[in-house]
Amino acid sequence: MRLPNSSFCVDSVPTFSVGRFFAQARISQSHPATHEQIEIYAAINLPDFATEAEAIAFSNKWAVAWIHENFLELTATKGAYA
């Protein structure tokens, strides 16, 4: 999922184990010059859910909140592309 008006992209593909869907989110950002997607964060220890749709919805919401909470820190200290 690409965030509107943003260079951020969220990949929310849950894993399935022991009858549950475990939410995961990988956050990447497009390099302004090359348009290459550069992974900036991966969360693989998110909660589990009964359905795949619930896991995806949770990880998408979680990733958007993470971006909003960390965006200023990322651009200032880690060189992420704005």
ABEGO torsion letter per residue (X at the ends): XBBBGBABBBBBBBBBBGGBBBBBBBBBBBBAAAGBBBBABBBAABBBBABAAAAAAAAAAAAAAAAAAAAAAAAAAAGBBX
